[in-house]
Amino acid sequence: MKRQDVETLQAEGKAFATHLIRNPARSGEWIAFFQLNTGRSFFLIDEHDEVESFPQLDRLVEVLQRLGIKLAEIHF
């Protein structure tokens, strides 16, 4: 799911859970995982349709805050 899609869901008031997890491909980096109430799930992806990965958890949190995310669960 691209950043714009996350913003759209937020604006529409659609419910979804946000999880921050370590990137399985690069264990030193973090990715965002969204789980919709319909049971579907998505990763945050960039403009090239690749999963966005962040070397610092703080940076990922900043991005999510700008997108309007108020609550996220962190998985260590």
Buried (B, 14 or more C-beta within 10 A) or exposed (E): BBBEBBBEBBEEEEEBEBBBBBBEEEEEBBBBBBBBEEEEEBBBBEEEEEBBBBEEBEEBBEBBEEBEBEEBEEEE
